[in-house]
Amino acid sequence: MLFILFTLDSERYVIDATQVERLMPLTPQSPPKTIPGAPSWVAGVLDHEGAPLPLIDLPALALGRPAAQLMSTRVVLVRYPHAGTTRLLALLLEGATRTIRLDVTAFHDAGLDMPHARYLGPVASEAGGLVQWIRVEHLLPDDIKALLFPEAHA
């Protein structure tokens, strides 16, 4: 199975490439529109083909710090399942410059129950060490879904 490989500090993570619509460089010329009152890891919304697209800063969500403005920092558009449909969601990821192939059977439970971070999936060992699968479908808690996708909660 093909995955997008990225980093959070020195740790390596992957997301399922079949959920990825597009990878784009981070462009300071068109920063996201901030959402007042939103959690710090909601970086705002981007204009994507004339429609607002929520941008989730994954380093801010996982580590409590904003994504670094690096050449390897990417905006990754993912297909996010919500309310019986699929919505586009933008993720800000550091070190998202390559893909990796891993067998799904190589992944095993990490052995920790993380109720506040359900998006942290199983781990797999490969040549560079352990990688952890980030489950896109578990990224957003219900209150943030209501903030980002209000029409589905009306």
DSSP file (Angstrom, degrees, kcal/mol; ACC not computed):
  #  RESIDUE AA STRUCTURE BP1 BP2  ACC     N-H-->O    O-->H-N    N-H-->O    O-->H-N    TCO  KAPPA ALPHA  PHI   PSI    X-CA   Y-CA   Z-CA
    1    1 A M              0   0    0      0, 0.0   101,-2.5     0, 0.0     2,-0.4   0.000 360.0 360.0 360.0 142.8    0.0    0.0    0.0
    2    2 A L  E     -A  101   0A   0     99,-0.2    15,-2.1    97,-0.1    16,-0.4  -0.725 360.0-178.7 -93.2 135.2    1.3    3.5   -0.8
    3    3 A F  E     -AB 100  16A   0     97,-2.5    97,-2.1    -2,-0.4     2,-0.6  -0.921  30.2-122.5-128.7 153.2    1.6    6.1    1.9
    4    4 A I  E     -AB  99  15A   0     11,-2.7    11,-1.6    -2,-0.3     2,-0.4  -0.879  33.0-146.3 -90.7 125.0    2.7    9.7    2.1
    5    5 A L  E     +AB  98  14A   0     93,-2.4    93,-0.8    -2,-0.6    92,-0.4  -0.780  29.3 155.3 -95.8 135.9    5.6    9.9    4.6
    6    6 A F  E     - B   0  13A   0      7,-2.5     7,-2.8    -2,-0.4     2,-0.3  -0.911  29.8-120.4-148.3 175.2    6.0   13.0    6.8
    7    7 A T  E     -AB  94  12A   0     87,-2.7    87,-0.6    -2,-0.3     2,-0.4  -0.902   9.5-162.8-125.3 152.0    7.6   14.0   10.1
    8    8 A L  E >  S- B   0  11A   0      3,-2.2     3,-2.0    -2,-0.3     2,-0.2  -0.948  83.1 -47.6-125.5 107.8    6.5   15.5   13.4
    9    9 A D  T 3  S-     0   0    0     -2,-0.4    54,-0.0     1,-0.3     0, 0.0  -0.508 123.6 -25.9  55.2-124.8    9.8   16.6   15.0
   10   10 A S  T 3  S+     0   0    0     -2,-0.2    -1,-0.3    -3,-0.1     2,-0.3   0.451 118.2  99.8 -96.2   1.2   12.1   13.6   14.5
   11   11 A E  E <   -B    8   0A   0     -3,-2.0    -3,-2.2     1,-0.0     2,-0.4  -0.624  66.9-132.8 -90.7 147.2    9.3   11.0   14.4
   12   12 A R  E     +Bc   7 131A   0    118,-0.5   120,-1.5    -2,-0.3     2,-0.3  -0.808  26.3 173.9-104.8 139.0    8.0    9.5   11.1
   13   13 A Y  E     -Bc   6 132A   0     -7,-2.8    -7,-2.5    -2,-0.4     2,-0.3  -0.897  12.4-153.0-135.7 162.2    4.3    9.2   10.3
   14   14 A V  E     -Bc   5 133A   0    118,-2.3   120,-3.2    -2,-0.3     2,-0.4  -0.970   4.0-159.8-136.3 152.9    2.3    8.1    7.2
   15   15 A I  E     -B    4   0A   0    -11,-1.6   -11,-2.7    -2,-0.3     2,-0.3  -0.973  41.5 -94.5-126.1 149.4   -1.1    8.8    5.8
   16   16 A D  E >   -B    3   0A   0    118,-0.4     3,-1.7    -2,-0.4     4,-0.3  -0.432  28.2-146.8 -62.5 120.2   -2.8    6.5    3.2
   17   17 A A  G >  S+     0   0    0    -15,-2.1     3,-1.3    -2,-0.3    -1,-0.2   0.739  94.4  68.7 -64.8 -23.3   -2.1    7.9   -0.2
   18   18 A T  G 3  S+     0   0    0    -16,-0.4    -1,-0.3     1,-0.3   -15,-0.1   0.714  97.4  53.9 -69.7 -16.9   -5.5    6.8   -1.5
   19   19 A Q  G <  S+     0   0    0     -3,-1.7    60,-3.2    59,-0.1     2,-0.5   0.516  89.6  98.7 -89.0  -6.2   -7.0    9.5    0.7
   20   20 A V  E <   +F   78   0B   0     -3,-1.3    58,-0.3    -4,-0.3     3,-0.1  -0.717  43.2 177.7 -91.3 126.0   -4.8   12.2   -0.8
   21   21 A E  E     -     0   0B   0     56,-3.3     2,-0.3    -2,-0.5    57,-0.2   0.829  69.1 -16.2 -86.7 -40.8   -6.3   14.4   -3.5
   22   22 A R  E     -F   77   0B   0     55,-1.4    55,-3.1     2,-0.0     2,-0.4  -0.977  49.8-139.8-166.5 146.8   -3.3   16.7   -4.0
   23   23 A L  E     +F   76   0B   0     -2,-0.3    53,-0.2    53,-0.2    51,-0.0  -0.958  28.2 176.7-111.5 134.4    0.0   17.8   -2.4
   24   24 A M  E     -F   75   0B   0     51,-2.7    51,-3.0    -2,-0.4     2,-0.1  -0.976  31.4-108.4-136.0 149.2    0.9   21.5   -2.7
   25   25 A P  E     -F   74   0B   0      0, 0.0     2,-0.5     0, 0.0    49,-0.2  -0.406  42.0-102.6 -69.6 155.1    3.8   23.6   -1.4
   26   26 A L        -     0   0    0     47,-1.2    47,-0.1    44,-0.3     3,-0.1  -0.698  40.1-160.5 -76.8 122.7    3.1   26.0    1.4
   27   27 A T    >   -     0   0    0     -2,-0.5     3,-1.3     3,-0.2    47,-0.0  -0.919  18.3-164.3-114.7 113.7    2.8   29.5   -0.2
   28   28 A P  T 3  S+     0   0    0      0, 0.0    -1,-0.1     0, 0.0    -2,-0.0   0.686  86.0  73.8 -66.1 -16.2    3.3   32.5    2.1
   29   29 A Q  T 3  S+     0   0    0      1,-0.3    -3,-0.0    -3,-0.1    -2,-0.0   0.772 106.8  32.2 -68.7 -25.2    1.7   34.6   -0.7
   30   30 A S  S <  S-     0   0    0     -3,-1.3    -1,-0.3    16,-0.0    -3,-0.2  -0.611  82.9-176.6-132.1  75.3   -1.7   33.2    0.0
   31   31 A P        -     0   0    0      0, 0.0    14,-0.1     0, 0.0     2,-0.0  -0.256  35.4 -92.1 -68.7 159.2   -1.9   32.5    3.8
   32   32 A P        -     0   0    0      0, 0.0     2,-0.5     0, 0.0    14,-0.2  -0.346  37.1-109.8 -69.4 153.0   -5.1   30.9    5.2
   33   33 A K  B     -G   45   0B   0     12,-2.9    12,-2.2     1,-0.0     2,-0.1  -0.731  39.6-125.8 -78.5 123.9   -7.9   33.0    6.6
   34   34 A T        -     0   0    0     -2,-0.5    10,-0.2    10,-0.2     9,-0.1  -0.360   9.6-137.9 -73.4 154.5   -7.9   32.6   10.3
   35   35 A I    >   -     0   0    0      7,-0.4     3,-2.1     4,-0.1     7,-0.1  -0.931  22.8-129.5-113.4 105.8  -11.0   31.5   12.2
   36   36 A P  T 3  S+     0   0    0      0, 0.0     8,-0.0     0, 0.0     0, 0.0  -0.270  90.9  14.5 -56.9 134.8  -11.5   33.6   15.4
   37   37 A G  T 3  S+     0   0    0      1,-0.3     3,-0.1     3,-0.0     0, 0.0   0.339  94.5 129.9  84.6  -7.7  -12.1   31.4   18.4
   38   38 A A  S <  S-     0   0    0     -3,-2.1    -1,-0.3     1,-0.1   106,-0.0  -0.408  70.9 -87.3 -75.2 155.8  -11.0   28.2   16.6
   39   39 A P    >   -     0   0    0      0, 0.0     3,-2.1     0, 0.0    -4,-0.1  -0.226  41.7-107.9 -57.5 155.2   -8.4   25.9   18.3
   40   40 A S  T 3  S+     0   0    0      1,-0.3    21,-0.1    20,-0.1    20,-0.1   0.741 117.6  61.0 -61.0 -23.5   -4.8   26.8   17.6
   41   41 A W  T 3  S+     0   0    0     19,-0.2    16,-2.9     1,-0.1     2,-1.0   0.502  82.2  85.6 -86.6  -2.7   -4.4   23.8   15.4
   42   42 A V  E <   - H   0  56B   0     -3,-2.1    -7,-0.4    14,-0.2    14,-0.2  -0.845  63.9-171.2 -91.5 100.1   -7.1   25.0   13.0
   43   43 A A  E     -     0   0B   0     12,-1.5     2,-0.3    -2,-1.0    13,-0.2   0.620  43.3-104.5 -71.3 -12.2   -4.8   27.2   10.9
   44   44 A G  E     - H   0  55B   0     11,-0.9    11,-3.3   -10,-0.2     2,-0.4  -0.923  46.9 -50.4 129.0-152.8   -7.8   28.6    9.1
   45   45 A V  E     -GH  33  54B   0    -12,-2.2   -12,-2.9    -2,-0.3     2,-0.3  -0.970  40.5-149.2-127.5 145.0   -9.4   28.2    5.7
   46   46 A L  E     - H   0  53B   0      7,-3.0     7,-2.4    -2,-0.4     2,-0.8  -0.752  24.5-115.0-104.4 154.8   -7.8   28.3    2.2
   47   47 A D  E     - H   0  52B   0     -2,-0.3     2,-0.6     5,-0.2    -2,-0.0  -0.839  38.6-179.8 -87.7 112.2   -9.4   29.3   -1.0
   48   48 A H  E >   - H   0  51B   0      3,-3.2     3,-1.5    -2,-0.8    -2,-0.0  -0.925  69.8 -30.9-119.9 106.8   -9.4   26.2   -3.1
   49   49 A E  T 3  S-     0   0    0     -2,-0.6    -1,-0.1     1,-0.3    -2,-0.0   0.869 125.9 -47.6  52.8  40.9  -10.9   26.6   -6.6
   50   50 A G  T 3  S+     0   0    0      1,-0.2    -1,-0.3     0, 0.0    -3,-0.1   0.453 121.9  97.9  85.5   1.4  -13.2   29.3   -5.2
   51   51 A A  E <  S-H   48   0B   0     -3,-1.5    -3,-3.2     2,-0.0    -1,-0.2  -0.942  78.3-108.0-123.1 144.7  -14.4   27.4   -2.2
   52   52 A P  E     -H   47   0B   0      0, 0.0    -5,-0.2     0, 0.0    -7,-0.0  -0.485  33.2-167.1 -70.5 138.8  -13.2   27.7    1.5
   53   53 A L  E     -H   46   0B   0     -7,-2.4    -7,-3.0    -2,-0.2    36,-0.1  -0.981  21.9-121.0-130.7 118.4  -11.2   24.6    2.6
   54   54 A P  E     -H   45   0B   0      0, 0.0    36,-3.0     0, 0.0     2,-0.5  -0.303  23.3-150.7 -60.0 139.0  -10.4   24.0    6.3
   55   55 A L  E     -Hi  44  90B   0    -11,-3.3   -12,-1.5    34,-0.2   -11,-0.9  -0.960   7.0-163.1-117.0 117.1   -6.6   23.8    7.0
   56   56 A I  E     -Hi  42  91B   0     34,-3.4    36,-3.0    -2,-0.5     2,-1.1  -0.884  13.0-144.5-102.4 123.2   -5.5   21.7   10.0
   57   57 A D  E  >  - i   0  92B   0    -16,-2.9     4,-2.2    -2,-0.5     3,-0.2  -0.756  14.0-167.4 -86.6 100.0   -2.0   22.3   11.3
   58   58 A L  H  > S+     0   0    0     34,-1.4     4,-3.0    -2,-1.1     5,-0.4   0.878  84.1  52.8 -64.3 -40.3   -1.0   18.7   12.2
   59   59 A P  H  >>S+     0   0    0      0, 0.0     4,-2.8     0, 0.0     6,-1.1   0.899 111.1  48.9 -60.1 -36.9    2.2   19.8   14.2
   60   60 A A  H  >5S+     0   0    0      4,-0.2     4,-0.9     3,-0.2    -2,-0.2   0.898 114.2  46.0 -66.8 -39.5    0.0   22.2   16.2
   61   61 A L  H  <5S+     0   0    0     -4,-2.2    -1,-0.2   -20,-0.2    -3,-0.2   0.940 125.4  29.3 -66.0 -48.4   -2.6   19.4   16.8
   62   62 A A  H  <5S+     0   0    0     -4,-3.0    -2,-0.2    -5,-0.2    -1,-0.1   0.840 136.4  21.7 -85.1 -35.2   -0.1   16.7   17.8
   63   63 A L  H  <5S-     0   0    0     -4,-2.8    -3,-0.2    -5,-0.4    -2,-0.1   0.533  95.9-117.5-115.8  -9.7    2.8   18.7   19.3
   64   64 A G  S  <<S+     0   0    0     -4,-0.9    -4,-0.2    -5,-0.7    -3,-0.1   0.676  82.9  97.1  79.1  16.6    1.3   22.0   20.4
   65   65 A R  S    S-     0   0    0     -6,-1.1    -2,-0.3    -8,-0.1    -1,-0.2  -0.987  77.9-104.1-135.6 147.5    3.4   24.1   18.1
   66   66 A P        -     0   0    0      0, 0.0     3,-0.1     0, 0.0   -25,-0.1  -0.274  47.7 -88.1 -68.1 156.5    2.7   25.5   14.6
   67   67 A A        -     0   0    0      1,-0.1     2,-0.1    25,-0.0    26,-0.1  -0.364  47.8-111.1 -60.8 138.8    4.1   23.9   11.5
   68   68 A A        -     0   0    0      1,-0.1     2,-1.8    -3,-0.1    -1,-0.1  -0.466  23.2-117.2 -71.8 144.3    7.6   25.3   10.6
   69   69 A Q        +     0   0    0     -2,-0.1     2,-0.2    -3,-0.1    -1,-0.1  -0.580  62.4 148.4 -82.7  77.6    7.8   27.3    7.4
   70   70 A L    >   -     0   0    0     -2,-1.8     3,-1.2     1,-0.1   -44,-0.3  -0.703  63.6-114.8-112.2 161.2   10.1   24.9    5.6
   71   71 A M  T 3  S+     0   0    0      1,-0.2   -45,-0.1    -2,-0.2    -1,-0.1   0.807 119.3  52.8 -61.7 -28.4   10.6   24.0    2.0
   72   72 A S  T 3  S+     0   0    0    -47,-0.1    24,-1.5     2,-0.1     2,-0.4   0.478  82.8 107.0 -88.7  -2.1    9.4   20.5    2.9
   73   73 A T    <   -     0   0    0     -3,-1.2   -47,-1.2    21,-0.2     2,-0.3  -0.655  53.2-174.6 -78.6 128.7    6.2   21.7    4.6
   74   74 A R  E     -FJ  25  93B   0     19,-3.0    19,-2.7    -2,-0.4     2,-0.6  -0.888  31.8-130.2-125.8 152.0    3.3   20.8    2.4
   75   75 A V  E     -FJ  24  92B   0    -51,-3.0   -51,-2.7    -2,-0.3     2,-0.6  -0.923  31.1-164.6 -94.5 120.3   -0.4   21.4    2.2
   76   76 A V  E     -FJ  23  91B   0     15,-3.1    15,-2.5    -2,-0.6     2,-0.6  -0.937   9.4-148.2-113.3 116.6   -2.0   18.0    1.6
   77   77 A L  E     -FJ  22  90B   0    -55,-3.1   -56,-3.3    -2,-0.6   -55,-1.4  -0.740  23.9-175.1 -84.7 122.2   -5.6   17.9    0.5
   78   78 A V  E     -FJ  20  89B   0     11,-3.1    11,-2.2    -2,-0.6     2,-0.8  -0.860  31.4-116.5-119.1 152.7   -7.2   14.7    1.9
   79   79 A R  E     - J   0  88B   0    -60,-3.2     9,-0.2    -2,-0.3    58,-0.1  -0.800  35.9-164.7 -86.5 113.8  -10.6   13.2    1.4
   80   80 A Y  E     - J   0  87B   0      7,-4.0     7,-3.3    -2,-0.8     2,-0.3  -0.893  15.5-132.3-107.4 119.4  -12.2   13.3    4.8
   81   81 A P  E     + J   0  86B   0      0, 0.0     2,-0.3     0, 0.0     5,-0.3  -0.543  38.9 160.7 -72.5 128.6  -15.3   11.2    5.4
   82   82 A H  E >   - J   0  85B   0      3,-3.1     3,-1.8    -2,-0.3    -2,-0.0  -0.945  57.0 -13.8-154.0 128.6  -18.1   13.2    7.1
   83   83 A A  T 3  S-     0   0    0     -2,-0.3     3,-0.1     1,-0.3    -1,-0.0   0.856 126.5 -48.6  51.8  45.3  -21.8   12.8    7.5
   84   84 A G  T 3  S+     0   0    0      1,-0.3    -1,-0.3     0, 0.0     2,-0.2   0.539 128.1  73.3  78.1   6.4  -22.2   10.1    4.9
   85   85 A T  E <  S- J   0  82B   0     -3,-1.8    -3,-3.1    -5,-0.1     2,-0.5  -0.757  81.9-105.3-136.0-177.0  -20.2   12.0    2.3
   86   86 A T  E     - J   0  81B   0     -5,-0.3     2,-0.3    -2,-0.2    -7,-0.0  -0.975  31.3-171.6-119.4 129.9  -16.5   12.9    1.6
   87   87 A R  E     - J   0  80B   0     -7,-3.3    -7,-4.0    -2,-0.5     2,-0.4  -0.861  26.4-114.3-115.3 150.7  -15.2   16.5    2.2
   88   88 A L  E     - J   0  79B   0     -2,-0.3     2,-0.4    -9,-0.2    -9,-0.2  -0.693  34.7-178.3 -82.1 139.1  -11.9   17.9    1.3
   89   89 A L  E     - J   0  78B   0    -11,-2.2   -11,-3.1    -2,-0.4     2,-0.5  -0.997  19.3-136.7-136.7 137.3   -9.7   18.9    4.2
   90   90 A A  E     -iJ  55  77B   0    -36,-3.0   -34,-3.4    -2,-0.4     2,-0.4  -0.834  16.9-164.3 -99.9 132.2   -6.3   20.5    4.0
   91   91 A L  E     -iJ  56  76B   0    -15,-2.5   -15,-3.1    -2,-0.5     2,-0.7  -0.937  14.6-141.7-114.1 137.3   -3.5   19.3    6.3
   92   92 A L  E     +iJ  57  75B   0    -36,-3.0   -34,-1.4    -2,-0.4     2,-0.4  -0.890  31.5 178.1 -96.9 114.9   -0.3   21.1    7.0
   93   93 A L  E     - J   0  74B   0    -19,-2.7   -19,-3.0    -2,-0.7     3,-0.5  -0.950  22.2-139.7-125.0 137.8    2.5   18.5    7.2
   94   94 A E  E    S+A    7   0A   0    -87,-0.6   -87,-2.7    -2,-0.4   -21,-0.2  -0.715  85.1  11.8 -92.0 145.4    6.2   18.9    7.7
   95   95 A G  E    S+     0   0A   0     -2,-0.3     2,-1.8   -89,-0.2     3,-0.3   0.732  76.6 151.3  66.3  23.6    8.7   16.8    5.8
   96   96 A A  E     +     0   0A   0    -24,-1.5    -1,-0.2    -3,-0.5   -90,-0.2  -0.542  24.6 119.6 -88.1  73.7    6.0   15.5    3.3
   97   97 A T  E     +     0   0A   0     -2,-1.8     2,-0.3   -92,-0.4    -1,-0.2   0.427  64.3  31.3-119.4  -1.7    8.4   15.0    0.4
   98   98 A R  E     -A    5   0A   0    -93,-0.8   -93,-2.4    -3,-0.3     2,-0.3  -0.964  62.4-125.9-152.1 169.3    8.2   11.3   -0.4
   99   99 A T  E     -A    4   0A   0     -2,-0.3     2,-0.3   -95,-0.2   -95,-0.2  -0.732  17.9-161.0-112.1 164.4    6.1    8.2   -0.5
  100  100 A I  E     -A    3   0A   0    -97,-2.1   -97,-2.5    -2,-0.3     2,-0.5  -0.995  13.6-135.5-145.9 142.2    6.7    4.8    0.9
  101  101 A R  E     +A    2   0A   0     -2,-0.3     2,-0.4   -99,-0.2   -99,-0.2  -0.883  30.9 167.0-101.3 127.0    5.2    1.4    0.2
  102  102 A L        -     0   0    0   -101,-2.5     2,-0.3    -2,-0.5    -2,-0.0  -0.995  37.4-116.7-137.3 143.5    4.3   -0.8    3.2
  103  103 A D    >   -     0   0    0     -2,-0.4     3,-2.1     1,-0.1     4,-0.3  -0.639  22.7-133.5 -76.0 133.4    2.2   -3.9    3.5
  104  104 A V  G >  S+     0   0    0     -2,-0.3     3,-1.5     1,-0.3    -1,-0.1   0.832 106.0  62.4 -57.0 -33.1   -0.9   -3.3    5.7
  105  105 A T  G 3  S+     0   0    0      1,-0.3    -1,-0.3    19,-0.0    -2,-0.0   0.627  89.2  70.4 -70.8 -11.0   -0.1   -6.5    7.6
  106  106 A A  G <  S+     0   0    0     -3,-2.1    19,-0.5    18,-0.0     2,-0.3   0.651  81.8  92.4 -76.8 -15.0    3.2   -4.9    8.8
  107  107 A F    <   -     0   0    0     -3,-1.5     2,-0.3    -4,-0.3    17,-0.2  -0.621  55.3-179.1 -85.4 138.7    1.2   -2.5   11.0
  108  108 A H  B     -D  123   0A   0     15,-3.0    15,-3.0    -2,-0.3    -2,-0.0  -0.962  38.9 -83.2-135.6 151.8    0.5   -3.5   14.6
  109  109 A D        -     0   0    0     -2,-0.3    12,-0.1    13,-0.2    -1,-0.0  -0.231  34.7-134.6 -51.7 136.3   -1.3   -1.8   17.5
  110  110 A A        -     0   0    0      2,-0.2    -1,-0.2    10,-0.1     3,-0.1   0.629  34.1-122.1 -73.8 -12.7    1.0    0.7   19.2
  111  111 A G  S    S+     0   0    0      1,-0.2     2,-0.4     0, 0.0    -1,-0.1   0.567  78.4 101.4  85.2   8.1   -0.1   -0.7   22.6
  112  112 A L        -     0   0    0      2,-0.0     2,-0.7     0, 0.0    -1,-0.2  -0.987  63.6-142.1-127.0 135.9   -1.4    2.7   24.0
  113  113 A D        -     0   0    0     -2,-0.4     5,-0.1    -3,-0.1     0, 0.0  -0.873  21.4-178.3 -95.0 113.5   -5.0    3.9   24.2
  114  114 A M    >   +     0   0    0     -2,-0.7     3,-1.8     6,-0.2     6,-0.2  -0.745   8.5 174.8-114.3  81.4   -4.9    7.6   23.3
  115  115 A P  T 3  S+     0   0    0      0, 0.0     3,-0.5     0, 0.0    -1,-0.2   0.788  82.7  50.4 -61.6 -27.7   -8.5    8.8   23.7
  116  116 A H  T 3  S+     0   0    0      1,-0.2     3,-0.1     2,-0.1    -2,-0.0   0.528 118.3  39.5 -85.2  -6.0   -7.5   12.4   23.0
  117  117 A A    X   +     0   0    0     -3,-1.8     3,-2.0     1,-0.1    -1,-0.2  -0.417  62.9 156.0-140.4  59.8   -5.6   11.4   19.9
  118  118 A R  T 3   +     0   0    0     -3,-0.5    21,-0.1     1,-0.3    17,-0.1   0.689  67.9  73.7 -61.6 -19.0   -7.7    8.7   18.1
  119  119 A Y  T 3  S+     0   0    0     19,-0.4    16,-3.2    20,-0.1     2,-0.8   0.680  71.1  98.4 -70.1 -17.0   -6.0    9.6   14.9
  120  120 A L  E <   - E   0 134A   0     -3,-2.0    14,-0.2    -6,-0.2    -6,-0.2  -0.633  60.3-179.7 -76.0 109.6   -2.8    7.9   16.0
  121  121 A G  E     -     0   0A   0     12,-2.8   -11,-0.1    -2,-0.8    13,-0.1   0.050  31.8 -46.4 -94.7-157.8   -3.0    4.5   14.4
  122  122 A P  E     -     0   0A   0      0, 0.0    11,-2.8     0, 0.0     2,-0.3  -0.137  52.9-125.1 -71.6 168.9   -0.9    1.4   14.3
  123  123 A V  E     -DE 108 132A   0    -15,-3.0   -15,-3.0     9,-0.2     2,-0.3  -0.829  17.9-165.1-115.9 154.3    2.9    1.3   13.9
  124  124 A A  E     - E   0 131A   0      7,-2.5     7,-2.5    -2,-0.3     2,-0.5  -0.986  16.5-131.8-136.5 148.0    5.1   -0.6   11.4
  125  125 A S  E     + E   0 130A   0    -19,-0.5     2,-0.3    -2,-0.3     5,-0.2  -0.845  35.9 156.0 -99.6 134.2    8.8   -1.2   11.3
  126  126 A E  E >   - E   0 129A   0      3,-2.0     3,-2.8    -2,-0.5   -24,-0.0  -0.850  59.5 -70.2-144.9-177.5   10.8   -0.6    8.1
  127  127 A A  T 3  S+     0   0    0      1,-0.3     3,-0.1    -2,-0.3    -2,-0.0   0.786 130.4  46.1 -50.6 -36.6   14.3    0.2    7.1
  128  128 A G  T 3  S-     0   0    0      1,-0.3    -1,-0.3     0, 0.0     2,-0.3   0.427 121.4 -99.8 -87.8   1.9   14.3    3.7    8.6
  129  129 A G  E <  S- E   0 126A   0     -3,-2.8    -3,-2.0     2,-0.0    -1,-0.3  -0.801  70.2 -10.2 115.0-159.8   12.7    2.6   11.9
  130  130 A L  E     - E   0 125A   0     -2,-0.3  -118,-0.5    -5,-0.2     2,-0.3  -0.512  54.0-170.2 -79.1 143.6    9.1    2.8   13.1
  131  131 A V  E     -cE  12 124A   0     -7,-2.5    -7,-2.5    -2,-0.2     2,-0.4  -0.971  11.5-144.4-126.9 147.6    6.4    4.7   11.3
  132  132 A Q  E     -cE  13 123A   0   -120,-1.5  -118,-2.3    -2,-0.3     2,-0.5  -0.942  14.4-127.9-117.3 137.0    2.9    5.4   12.7
  133  133 A W  E     -c   14   0A   0    -11,-2.8   -12,-2.8    -2,-0.4     2,-0.6  -0.689  16.0-148.9 -83.6 121.9   -0.2    5.5   10.6
  134  134 A I  E     - E   0 120A   0   -120,-3.2     2,-1.0    -2,-0.5  -118,-0.4  -0.836  12.2-141.6 -90.5 121.3   -2.3    8.7   11.0
  135  135 A R    >   -     0   0    0    -16,-3.2     3,-2.0    -2,-0.6     4,-0.2  -0.745  10.3-163.8 -88.4 102.8   -5.9    7.9   10.5
  136  136 A V  G >  S+     0   0    0     -2,-1.0     3,-1.8     1,-0.3     4,-0.4   0.856  85.8  62.3 -54.2 -40.4   -7.4   10.9    8.6
  137  137 A E  G 3  S+     0   0    0      1,-0.3    -1,-0.3     2,-0.1     3,-0.1   0.654 106.0  46.6 -65.5 -14.2  -10.9    9.8    9.5
  138  138 A H  G <  S+     0   0    0     -3,-2.0   -19,-0.4     1,-0.1    -1,-0.3   0.253  83.2  98.8-109.1  11.2  -10.2   10.3   13.2
  139  139 A L  S <  S+     0   0    0     -3,-1.8   -20,-0.1    -4,-0.2    -2,-0.1   0.894  73.8  59.1 -66.4 -40.9   -8.5   13.6   13.1
  140  140 A L  S    S-     0   0    0     -4,-0.4    -1,-0.1    -3,-0.1     2,-0.1  -0.783  71.8-141.1-103.6 127.5  -11.4   15.9   14.1
  141  141 A P    >>  -     0   0    0      0, 0.0     4,-2.1     0, 0.0     3,-0.8  -0.391  37.6-101.3 -72.0 162.2  -13.4   15.7   17.3
  142  142 A D  H 3> S+     0   0    0      1,-0.3     4,-2.2     2,-0.2     5,-0.2   0.846 120.1  55.1 -56.1 -40.1  -17.2   16.3   16.9
  143  143 A D  H 3> S+     0   0    0      1,-0.2     4,-1.2     2,-0.2    -1,-0.3   0.853 110.2  46.5 -65.8 -32.5  -17.0   20.0   18.1
  144  144 A I  H <> S+     0   0    0     -3,-0.8     4,-2.8     2,-0.2     5,-0.3   0.860 108.2  55.6 -76.9 -35.4  -14.5   20.8   15.5
  145  145 A K  H  X S+     0   0    0     -4,-2.1     4,-3.0     1,-0.2    -2,-0.2   0.923 107.5  50.6 -58.1 -42.9  -16.5   19.0   12.8
  146  146 A A  H  < S+     0   0    0     -4,-2.2    -1,-0.2     1,-0.2    -2,-0.2   0.860 112.4  47.2 -63.5 -35.4  -19.4   21.3   13.8
  147  147 A L  H  < S+     0   0    0     -4,-1.2    -2,-0.2    -5,-0.2    -1,-0.2   0.915 120.5  36.0 -70.2 -44.6  -17.2   24.3   13.5
  148  148 A L  H  < S+     0   0    0     -4,-2.8    -2,-0.2     1,-0.2    -3,-0.2   0.801 129.4  31.2 -82.4 -30.5  -15.7   23.4   10.1
  149  149 A F    ><  +     0   0    0     -4,-3.0     3,-1.2    -5,-0.3     4,-0.4  -0.526  68.5 159.4-126.2  64.2  -18.8   21.8    8.5
  150  150 A P  G >   +     0   0    0      0, 0.0     3,-1.3     0, 0.0     4,-0.5   0.795  67.5  65.0 -63.0 -30.4  -21.7   23.7   10.0
  151  151 A E  G >  S+     0   0    0      1,-0.3     3,-0.6     2,-0.2    -5,-0.1   0.799  98.0  55.4 -64.4 -26.9  -24.2   22.7    7.3
  152  152 A A  G <  S+     0   0    0     -3,-1.2    -1,-0.3     1,-0.2    -6,-0.1   0.651 111.8  43.9 -78.1 -14.8  -24.0   19.1    8.3
  153  153 A H  G <         0   0    0     -3,-1.3    -1,-0.2    -4,-0.4    -2,-0.2   0.340 360.0 360.0-110.3   4.9  -25.0   20.0   11.8
  154  154 A A    <         0   0    0     -3,-0.6    -1,-0.1    -4,-0.5    -2,-0.1   0.479 360.0 360.0 -75.1 360.0  -27.8   22.4   11.1
